[in-house]
Amino acid sequence: NIAGSAGKGMWGIVAGQVTLTSGINSAEAPICLLFHPGSWIGYGPLFGFPLLANARAAVDGIVLHLPFADIRRLLAANPGWWEHFGLLVLEHSMVFATVGVDLMLRPPERRVAAILLHQAGCRTSRTRPSPIHLSQAEIGEMTTLSRHPVRRILHDFEARGWIEHGYRCIHVRAPGPMRRLADGG
């Protein structure tokens, strides 16, 4: 859990998955996003903002910690690297904005499709989907649905060949049709 660690550094996911929940709500806040290998989190304090998230391992993995003092030294020696941090902030802002919009989708099948794509890391990009290590109840909390409608929707998506799912793991197999559904097509 990284909330409350402001000023200590950033974390890079090397292996596994990390769940992110709001650090301004209660500890029982629903999961916002899964972060996959290659993701960096915890950069807010680098820009003078508080850390507003809680991160926890969804599955076993490896997380790299880079102290802010080291980051600042690297940036002082290589000022052009600030652009990469700006792009990281912009990318995360866009993801959180689209999650917010997708949470307003009706009917629930569209909302579940969109949120599954976000969690697999391929809602707007054409990258290869990552496995989603979440329970049906967690997906329900994210999509403001109970577990029973989520289970029905997941079974429907599986019957269409769009996903495969088992205990706490969903594999998106056909992101294209899911994107079309989420986008209203």
N, C-alpha and C positions, 0 to 999 in steps of 0.2 A: 504494500500500500504506500503510495507516494504522496498523498495529500498531507499537508503540513510540513513538507520537506522543502519549502521554498528557499531558494538560494543555494541549494546543495548541488544541483546539476540536472542534466537531461538523461533520459534513459532510451536506449535503442534496443528494439526487440531483434534478437539474433535468431532465436528458435522458439517455437511455441506460439501461444496467443495470450494477449493481455486484454482484459475487459476494462472499459472506462465508464465510470459513473460520475455523476455530478458531485463536486466537492462542496457545493453550496446548499444542497438539500440534505435530507436525513441519510443515514448510512444505508437505509433500505431503498434508496432511489434505484429505479430500473437501470439496467445496463444501457448505455448510449451506443457504444460501438465496440467492436473487436478490433484490436490492432494486431497486425501480422508481421512476420519477419521483414525487416527493412524499414519499419516505422520508427519514428522518434517522437517522444512525448516529454512533457515537462518543461517546455521552452519559455513559458510565460514570464517567469521571473527574470530571464535574460533581458526582457524588454521592460522590466519594472512592474509587471503585473503579478498579482498573487496566483498561486497554484490553485486552480478551481476544479480539480478533478481527483478522483480516486482511481487508482489502477491496481488490478489484482491479476494474478496468473489464472487463465482459464484452464490451461493444461501445463504440464511440466515444460520448462523451456530454459532459455539462456537470455539474460538481459544485461546489456552493457551500460555501465554508469560512467558519464563523462562530467566531471565537476565543472561548474561555471568558471572557476578561476582558470582552468586549462582552456576552456572555450574562449574566454576573453583574451588570453595570451595568443592563441592561434589567430583570432580575428584581428588583433593588433598587428600581427606580423603579415597577415593576408587580408586587408580590408575588403577586397573583392568578394570574399566568402560570405559577407553579410547578405548578398543577394540570395544565396542558397537558403539562409534562415528566413528571409522574407518570402521566398517561394513556399517554404514549409508552412509558414503561418497562413499564407493565402490558400494553399491546398486544403489545410484543415478547416479553414473558415468556409470554404465552398462545400466541403463534405458535411459539416454541421448544418449549414443552411439548407442543403438538399434533404438531409434527414428530417429537419423541421417541417419542410414542405411535404415530404412523403408521409409524415405522421398524420397529415390531414386528409389523406386520400380516402375516398369512399368508392366502392364497397371494400369490405375487409380483405378480400382476396388481392386487390391491388396494393393495399398497404403492406400485407405480409410479403408479397413478391418484392416490393421495393426494399423493405427492411432486410429481407434475406440477402438481396443483392448487395446492400451496403455492408452487411456483416461478412459477406464473402469477399469484399474488397473489389467488386466489379459493377457497382451500380451505374456509374457514368463512363468508366473506362472499359476497354476490351481486354483487360488483363485476365489471366487464368484465375478462376475462382479458387479461393482457399477454403478448406473445410471450416464449418461453423461448429464450434464446440460450445453449444448452448442447449439448455433443456427446452421442451415445449412451453413450460411455465415461464421461463425467462423471455422467450420470444413473445408470449402472450403479454407479459408486462411491458415489453418494448412497444408493442402494437396496440396497447390498450384493449386487449381481448383476453378472455379466459382461455385456459388450456384446451378446453373442448373444441371451440371453433378453430383454434390453431391446429389441433390434431386433424380435424376434418379437412382443412385447407392443405396441410402437408400431405395427407393421403391423396388428395385430388392432384396435387402437383407431382407426386410420385407416380400416380397412374398415368399421367401425361408424359412421363419420362423426363421431367424437368429437374427432379432432385432424386437423391437416394437418402434415406434417413434411417438412423438407428438410435441407440441410446446416447444422448447428448452429442450427437454428431450428424450434421447434414452436409451433403455434398451437392452443390449446384452443378447439374450436368448440362443444362440447356439455358444459359443466361439470356439468350436472344428472345425467346418467347416470353420469358418472365419480364424482361424489360418492356416488351410491347404491351403486356398486360398492365404493368405498373404505370406506363405512360398513357394508358387509356385506349390503346389500339387493338 
